[in-house]
Amino acid sequence: MDPTFKPARVPWSTRPGLKEMAAEVGVDFDRFLAGLAANRSDTELAAEFGVDSQVIFRLRDHFERYGLHSIMGQD
């Protein structure tokens, strides 16, 4: 490999952001974040939004792993 080659460090990802994921499953993004801030359980949030608790679990997991968006810029 050429020692002067530097891999691209683009600040984008193909992973969707949390807002898009929430919209896809019919969960209000702002209310979801408020529920997380209030430390509500997955079961409580699932009942509020009328979805399975696994949906909330996956959204919470995405938030805890990647934040609102998985885009990480590099300088």
Rosetta blueprint (number, residue, H / E / L):
1 M L
2 D L
3 P L
4 T L
5 F L
6 K L
7 P L
8 A L
9 R L
10 V L
11 P L
12 W L
13 S L
14 T L
15 R L
16 P L
17 G L
18 L H
19 K H
20 E H
21 M H
22 A H
23 A H
24 E H
25 V L
26 G L
27 V L
28 D L
29 F H
30 D H
31 R H
32 F H
33 L H
34 A H
35 G H
36 L H
37 A H
38 A L
39 N L
40 R L
41 S L
42 D H
43 T H
44 E H
45 L H
46 A H
47 A H
48 E H
49 F H
50 G L
51 V L
52 D L
53 S H
54 Q H
55 V H
56 I H
57 F H
58 R H
59 L H
60 R H
61 D H
62 H H
63 F H
64 E H
65 R H
66 Y H
67 G L
68 L L
69 H L
70 S L
71 I L
72 M L
73 G L
74 Q L
75 D L
